[in-house]
Amino acid sequence: MNRSLIRSALSLFVVWALASAVVAHDARQLYDSTFGPGMTSQKVVDTTPGATATYSAVTNFGTFGWYREVSQTFGNGSIVVAHWDPQFQHDPADQPICSIDFQAQMSHLTAPTVGGAVAVRPCVIQGGVFYGGPTFNVVSASWTTFGQNLLKSTDFTIVAGLGLPNPDFSCSGSVLDFGFLTANSSGGATVTKVVGVDEWIMELRLNTRTVQDGTMNNWTWTRILDTTPGAAATAISTNPSSGGSPGAYRETSQTWSDGAVVVGHINVKDPHSPNPEQVYAYDFSADLAHLTATTVGGAVAVRPALRQGTTWYGGASINVFSGAWTHYTQDGITSADFTRISGPGPLHPDFSYNGDVLLFGYVTATSASGGPTTKVLGADNVRMRAQLAPACTSGVGNAACFGNDSTNPCPCFPTIPVYGPAGRGCPNSVDALGARLTARGTPSLANDSLFLYGTGLPNSSCLYFQGTTLVTGLLGDGKRCAGGTTIRLGTKTAVCNASQFPAGWESPISVQGSITSPGQRHYQIWYRNSAVFCTSATFNLTNSLTISWAP
């Protein structure tokens, strides 16, 4: 088959295969088939006598197009060469990475004359440290597709440089560069091997899920609440092709008298299942205009909305007064911020693994005494983003019990060095920085909206617990710091190395923890870590968090 046709077919296959792996995540695809002048190569390992191994890396135009050709000459040792282009960067502080999919076409161009294999590995570079992913042994001169999906941070290990054992894909990690490694080794005479690499793709599965619509074509609407006499309010939604912000938009007209009418609008194309990827928070933005502002006046209320099962939930109201298109944003909306508008479900939606499928949208609401009145609202560029990982910042509580405390060291110190800044527990098998406990919300007995978050966890069970005093002691592979009278708040399963308690549908922490009067409580996560790592124990703990409860 002509390789240009193979490439076209591969491109379609890659789009399908990678998209199928990122159904519930936003994704950023890094793709290179031309290997332009920005492509950089560097020898990062050379164990040959006198480190005399050599290489060349050039971009060639062959029978089937551009590709990267790497020649490596070595003997009685090994050589590893890193290849990357600075245009392919990502800052996990902006959007943490859940996993990475890798794919490339490769050919051992000297296979007929030299034989053997050339090893190629996906590569990430962070803080000057080169990390290599799984090894692909290229033995054939025929162009062959290699790849692997769902690579975690722990699938990348240090090849060269000094740093953490694995790259940090979380929001505490520094900027990442992406590329590939070529490697050879020999126990005998000097030899030269040449490999070709083409159609390089690394797709980053991010810890967000965004539903965005600028044409507003994938929506349904329904009147979900009508308190007018005889429920006689009327509504209609249409999609004019022009006049929006800019172009097509969603136009909703509501006519009512002596009461209120609420109309729900849902994007039916992009549902999200919290199982296995729960939602931690929700961001909403839209361009809105009160199209009858100059003739009727007043406001149209718009609320970010969710539908779970047959129940509708709405967030805080946005009162739209102006006839000019105006951008509105609400970020960090938790399950507790959404309240039931209609339907048989609980007071708040369930963002946890136990929750039913979520549909995203908004509601338009109007009310008046007298009438009849007609108001028209325009909506455009509606964006709804589900946060599939805890927030990067913690605004509540005082953290303690850190893994980098040399005066009260972790169980395996100094056999296993302690890494990272203060703010985390002892190192574990998936994160050398240790797992971290943070909190957001309001610790108030009258208005408890507190949430606890765990990050840097193995994808296994984790127990959130509460204590009345701070203690000092080693336990498992970590340190126990929340003691006194302890209460087990709940057990969760970490996904993408993170978890949350409560999950939205459960009782608040003050209820679960039997807190009846103001005062301090101490929190920690005990989590399963069965991989051989430190002691013979199969568990570890996060840092502790001290929180003061208000009346």
Sequence and secondary structure as in RCSB ss.txt:
>XXXX:A:sequence
MNRSLIRSALSLFVVWALASAVVAHDARQLYDSTFGPGMTSQKVVDTTPGATATYSAVTNFGTFGWYREVSQTFG
NGSIVVAHWDPQFQHDPADQPICSIDFQAQMSHLTAPTVGGAVAVRPCVIQGGVFYGGPTFNVVSASWTTFGQNL
LKSTDFTIVAGLGLPNPDFSCSGSVLDFGFLTANSSGGATVTKVVGVDEWIMELRLNTRTVQDGTMNNWTWTRIL
DTTPGAAATAISTNPSSGGSPGAYRETSQTWSDGAVVVGHINVKDPHSPNPEQVYAYDFSADLAHLTATTVGGAV
AVRPALRQGTTWYGGASINVFSGAWTHYTQDGITSADFTRISGPGPLHPDFSYNGDVLLFGYVTATSASGGPTTK
VLGADNVRMRAQLAPACTSGVGNAACFGNDSTNPCPCFPTIPVYGPAGRGCPNSVDALGARLTARGTPSLANDSL
FLYGTGLPNSSCLYFQGTTLVTGLLGDGKRCAGGTTIRLGTKTAVCNASQFPAGWESPISVQGSITSPGQRHYQI
WYRNSAVFCTSATFNLTNSLTISWAP
>XXXX:A:secstr
  HHHHHHHHHHHHHHHHHHHTTTS EEEEEESS  TT EEEEEEE SGGG  EEEEEEEEETTEEEEEEEEEE 
SEEEEEEEEEEEEEE TTTS EEEEEEEEEEEETTTTTT S EEEEEEEEETTEEEE   EEE  SS EEEEEEE
E GGG EEEESSS SS   STT   EEEEEEEEEEESSS EEEEEEEEEEEEEEEESEEEEEESS  SEEEEEEE
E SGGG  EEEEE  SSSSSSS  EEEEEEE SEEEEEEEEE S  B TTTS   EEEEEEEEEETTTTTT S E
EEEEEEEETTEEEE S EEE  SS EEEEEEEE GGG EEEESSS SS   STT   EEEEEEEEEEESS  EEE
EEEEEEEEEEEE S  S   SSEEE  TT TTS  TTTTTS   S SSS S  SS TT  EEEEES  BSSS   
EEEEES  SSEEEEEEESEE   EETTEE  EESS EEEEEEE BTTEEEES SSS  HHHHTT  SSEEEEEEE
EEE  SSSSSS SEEE  EEEEEEB 
